[in-house]
Amino acid sequence: MKICVAGLGLIGGSLCMALRRAGYSPDGWNRSPAPVEYALKNGIIAAAAARFEGYDVVFVALPPRATVDFINAHSFGDGAVVADICGVKGYIEREVYSRPRNFRYVGTHPMAGKEVSSVYNACAELFDGANMVITSCKGTDPAAKDMLVGLARQMGFGRVVECSAEVHDKKISYTSQLAHIVSNAYVRDDEMDCCSGFTGGSFQDMTRIAGVEEGVWAELYTLNRENLSERITNLCANLEKIKRALLSGEDELRAVLKEGRERFTAPAEGNPGGRIEITEFNGRGS
């Protein structure tokens, strides 16, 4: 199987390394030459790609708009699998299916990362035990989806979650994007100044993702603005509820905090808003 990864950042570089560990020899492409040179020198990719018609699978590891531009600007082999790894799926899916394609598109989102970026921080173990989300719609080819499930297993992912792009974007606005927003808001407090010596695990947990690059995340937020703005509204309402309880007295505050604790520890219930299928893997490559 001939595989290419377009976009040699942290995720793209780690995909290449995980694929090489699994026995593949992926080629790579990047918008600027330095990451390609580094990847070649360090054995992350087998060769630099210039054209894409000869690949069975092309992973596009670029930001959302750049992903669409890349797909529209290049030719792929008939029936090839083209999979993006973007953190928003509805936008990509709509753009891909806005015109006839000779390739088979599948949306993917590796749920792994670091606080730092670039291929220089890539590692083969980044996805070990992590979740891989695969999105599909009526236009998705089942064999193409199954191929990516198999590659996910070989790359070390511990679980594949299959859902629609709509479900993905709603869930990710809460589990990822809102968390980054909260961290960014948290460090804007004046008490952030001169707090060295007063910090522990709670502070580290809250601030770990505050320093992510705004150029990347602002695009993701904007392309999922409806879902994310709803989550922010709910968060603000819950903070106001806790604030009112705090000012009312300890009994009221205890009751509100108990509600949150029980909500966190209670078994998941209800309709997630769409079909979700989960495939568990028992160990890397099994």
C-alpha positions as CSV (number, residue, x, y, z in Angstrom):
1,M,0.0,0.0,0.0
2,K,1.4,3.4,-1.0
3,I,0.7,6.1,1.5
4,C,1.5,9.8,1.5
5,V,1.1,12.3,4.3
6,A,0.5,15.9,3.1
7,G,1.5,18.3,5.9
8,L,4.4,17.5,8.1
9,G,3.6,19.1,11.4
10,L,3.3,17.4,14.7
11,I,0.3,15.2,13.7
12,G,1.5,14.6,10.1
13,G,5.0,13.7,11.2
14,S,3.7,11.4,13.9
15,L,1.4,9.7,11.4
16,C,4.4,9.0,9.3
17,M,6.4,7.7,12.2
18,A,3.6,5.5,13.4
19,L,3.1,4.2,9.8
20,R,6.8,3.4,9.5
21,R,6.7,1.5,12.8
22,A,3.8,-0.5,11.4
23,G,5.8,-1.5,8.4
24,Y,4.8,1.1,5.8
25,S,7.1,3.5,3.9
26,P,5.1,6.7,3.7
27,D,6.1,9.6,1.5
28,G,5.6,13.2,2.6
29,W,4.7,16.6,1.3
30,N,4.7,20.0,3.0
31,R,4.0,23.6,2.0
32,S,7.5,24.7,3.1
33,P,10.7,22.7,2.4
34,A,12.3,22.6,5.9
35,P,10.0,20.0,7.4
36,V,10.4,17.8,4.4
37,E,14.2,18.0,4.6
38,Y,14.1,17.2,8.3
39,A,11.8,14.3,7.7
40,L,14.0,12.8,5.0
41,K,17.2,13.3,7.0
42,N,15.7,11.6,10.1
43,G,13.9,8.7,8.3
44,I,10.4,9.9,9.0
45,I,9.4,9.7,5.3
46,A,10.8,7.6,2.5
47,A,10.6,10.2,-0.1
48,A,9.3,13.7,-0.9
49,A,6.0,13.7,-2.8
50,A,5.3,16.1,-5.7
51,R,2.3,14.4,-7.3
52,F,-0.4,12.3,-5.7
53,E,-2.0,10.2,-8.4
54,G,0.1,7.1,-7.5
55,Y,-0.9,6.8,-3.8
56,D,-3.5,4.4,-2.4
57,V,-4.0,6.6,0.6
58,V,-3.3,10.3,1.1
59,F,-3.6,11.7,4.6
60,V,-4.1,15.5,4.5
61,A,-2.7,16.9,7.8
62,L,-3.3,20.6,7.2
63,P,-5.5,23.2,8.7
64,P,-9.1,23.1,7.4
65,R,-9.0,25.8,4.7
66,A,-5.6,24.7,3.6
67,T,-6.9,21.1,3.5
68,V,-9.7,22.1,1.1
69,D,-7.3,24.1,-1.0
70,F,-4.9,21.2,-1.2
71,I,-7.6,18.7,-2.2
72,N,-8.9,21.1,-4.9
73,A,-5.5,21.9,-6.3
74,H,-4.2,18.3,-6.7
75,S,-5.1,15.2,-8.6
76,F,-5.5,11.8,-7.0
77,G,-5.8,8.3,-8.3
78,D,-9.2,6.9,-9.3
79,G,-10.6,5.3,-6.1
80,A,-7.8,6.4,-3.9
81,V,-8.6,7.2,-0.3
82,V,-8.2,10.8,0.8
83,A,-8.5,11.4,4.5
84,D,-8.2,14.7,6.3
85,I,-7.3,14.9,10.0
86,C,-8.9,18.3,10.8
87,G,-10.5,19.2,14.1
88,V,-13.7,20.2,12.3
89,K,-15.5,17.8,10.0
90,G,-18.7,19.4,8.7
91,Y,-16.9,22.1,6.8
92,I,-14.5,19.7,5.1
93,E,-17.3,17.2,4.3
94,R,-19.4,20.0,2.7
95,E,-16.5,21.3,0.6
96,V,-15.4,17.8,-0.6
97,Y,-18.8,16.8,-1.7
98,S,-19.6,20.1,-3.4
99,R,-18.3,18.7,-6.7
100,P,-17.7,15.3,-8.2
101,R,-14.6,13.5,-7.0
102,N,-12.7,10.5,-8.4
103,F,-11.4,9.6,-5.0
104,R,-13.0,8.2,-1.8
105,Y,-13.1,10.7,1.0
106,V,-13.1,9.8,4.7
107,G,-13.0,12.3,7.5
108,T,-10.7,11.4,10.4
109,H,-9.6,13.2,13.6
110,P,-6.8,11.7,15.7
111,M,-7.5,12.6,19.4
112,A,-3.9,13.2,20.4
113,G,-1.4,16.0,20.5
114,K,1.0,18.0,22.5
115,E,1.3,21.6,23.7
116,V,4.1,22.1,21.1
117,S,3.9,21.8,17.4
118,S,6.0,21.0,14.3
119,V,7.6,17.8,12.9
120,Y,10.5,18.3,15.3
121,N,8.3,17.2,18.1
122,A,6.7,14.3,16.3
123,C,6.9,10.8,17.7
124,A,5.7,7.3,16.7
125,E,4.0,6.8,20.1
126,L,1.8,9.8,20.0
127,F,-1.3,7.8,19.1
128,D,-0.7,4.8,21.3
129,G,-4.0,4.1,23.1
130,A,-5.6,7.2,21.8
131,N,-9.0,7.7,20.2
132,M,-9.4,8.0,16.4
133,V,-12.7,9.6,15.3
134,I,-13.8,8.6,11.8
135,T,-16.8,10.4,10.3
136,S,-19.0,9.2,7.5
137,C,-22.1,10.1,5.5
138,K,-24.2,8.6,2.7
139,G,-21.3,9.3,0.3
140,T,-18.7,7.4,2.3
141,D,-17.4,4.2,0.8
142,P,-17.5,1.4,3.4
143,A,-14.4,-0.3,2.2
144,A,-12.4,3.0,2.4
145,K,-13.7,3.5,6.0
146,D,-12.7,-0.1,6.9
147,M,-9.2,0.5,5.4
148,L,-8.7,3.5,7.7
149,V,-10.0,1.6,10.7
150,G,-7.3,-1.0,10.0
151,L,-4.6,1.6,9.6
152,A,-5.7,3.2,12.9
153,R,-5.3,-0.1,14.6
154,Q,-1.8,-0.6,13.1
155,M,-0.7,2.9,14.1
156,G,-1.5,2.1,17.8
157,F,-4.8,3.8,18.4
158,G,-6.7,2.2,21.2
159,R,-10.2,3.0,19.9
160,V,-12.0,4.1,16.8
161,V,-15.2,6.1,17.2
162,E,-17.4,6.3,14.1
163,C,-20.1,9.0,13.8
164,S,-21.4,11.7,11.5
165,A,-19.6,15.0,11.0
166,E,-22.4,16.8,12.8
167,V,-22.0,14.6,15.9
168,H,-18.2,15.1,15.8
169,D,-18.4,18.9,15.6
170,K,-20.9,19.1,18.5
171,K,-18.8,16.8,20.7
172,I,-15.5,18.3,19.9
173,S,-16.8,21.8,20.6
174,Y,-17.2,20.6,24.2
175,T,-14.3,18.1,24.7
176,S,-11.6,20.1,23.0
177,Q,-12.4,23.6,21.8
178,L,-14.2,24.8,25.0
179,A,-11.3,23.4,27.1
180,H,-8.9,25.6,25.2
181,I,-11.1,28.6,25.5
182,V,-11.4,28.1,29.3
183,S,-7.6,27.8,29.6
184,N,-7.1,31.0,27.6
185,A,-9.6,32.9,29.7
186,Y,-8.2,31.6,32.9
187,V,-4.7,33.0,32.3
188,R,-6.0,36.4,31.4
189,D,-6.7,37.1,35.1
190,D,-4.4,39.7,36.7
191,E,-3.5,37.1,39.4
192,M,-1.5,35.3,36.8
193,D,1.3,37.7,37.5
194,C,3.8,36.7,40.1
195,C,2.1,33.4,41.0
196,S,5.3,31.4,41.0
197,G,5.5,29.3,44.2
198,F,1.8,29.2,44.5
199,T,1.0,26.7,41.8
200,G,0.4,22.9,41.8
201,G,-1.4,20.3,39.8
202,S,-4.6,22.2,39.5
203,F,-2.9,25.3,38.1
204,Q,-0.9,23.1,35.7
205,D,-4.0,21.3,34.5
206,M,-5.8,24.6,33.9
207,T,-3.0,26.3,32.0
208,R,-1.4,23.5,30.1
209,I,-3.2,24.3,26.8
210,A,-3.3,28.1,27.2
211,G,-0.3,28.6,25.0
212,V,-1.5,26.9,21.8
213,E,-1.0,28.8,18.6
214,E,-3.9,31.2,17.9
215,G,-3.6,31.0,14.1
216,V,-4.5,27.3,14.1
217,W,-7.2,27.4,16.8
218,A,-9.0,30.6,15.7
219,E,-9.7,28.9,12.4
220,L,-11.1,25.8,14.1
221,Y,-13.2,27.9,16.4
222,T,-14.6,30.0,13.6
223,L,-15.6,27.0,11.5
224,N,-17.4,25.5,14.4
225,R,-18.7,28.8,15.8
226,E,-22.4,27.7,16.3
227,N,-21.6,24.7,18.4
228,L,-18.8,26.4,20.4
229,S,-20.8,29.6,21.1
230,E,-23.5,27.4,22.6
231,R,-21.1,25.7,24.8
232,I,-19.6,29.0,26.0
233,T,-23.1,30.3,26.8
234,N,-23.8,27.2,28.9
235,L,-20.5,27.5,30.7
236,C,-21.1,31.1,31.5
237,A,-24.6,30.2,32.9
238,N,-23.1,27.5,35.1
239,L,-20.4,29.8,36.4
240,E,-23.0,32.4,37.2
241,K,-25.0,29.7,39.1
242,I,-21.9,28.8,41.2
243,K,-21.2,32.5,41.8
244,R,-24.7,33.1,43.1
245,A,-24.4,30.1,45.4
246,L,-21.1,31.3,46.7
247,L,-22.5,34.6,47.6
248,S,-25.6,33.0,49.1
249,G,-23.9,30.8,51.6
250,E,-22.1,27.5,52.2
251,D,-25.2,25.4,52.1
252,E,-26.3,26.7,48.7
253,L,-22.7,26.3,47.4
254,R,-22.4,22.8,48.7
255,A,-25.6,21.8,46.9
256,V,-24.5,23.3,43.6
257,L,-21.1,21.6,43.8
258,K,-22.8,18.3,44.6
259,E,-24.8,18.7,41.4
260,G,-21.6,19.0,39.4
261,R,-19.9,16.1,41.1
262,E,-22.9,13.8,40.6
263,R,-23.2,14.9,36.9
264,F,-19.5,14.0,36.4
265,T,-19.7,10.6,38.2
266,A,-23.1,9.5,36.9
267,P,-23.3,6.9,34.1
268,A,-23.8,8.4,30.6
269,E,-27.4,8.4,29.7
270,G,-29.7,9.7,26.9
271,N,-29.4,10.1,23.2
272,P,-26.0,11.5,22.0
273,G,-27.7,13.2,19.1
274,G,-26.7,10.7,16.4
275,R,-25.4,7.2,15.8
276,I,-22.0,6.5,17.4
277,E,-20.1,3.2,16.9
278,I,-17.0,2.3,18.9
279,T,-14.4,-0.2,18.1
280,E,-11.9,-1.1,20.8
281,F,-8.4,-2.5,20.1
282,N,-6.6,-4.6,22.7
283,G,-3.0,-3.4,22.4
284,R,-1.1,-1.9,19.6
285,G,-1.6,-3.6,16.3
286,S,-3.8,-6.4,17.7
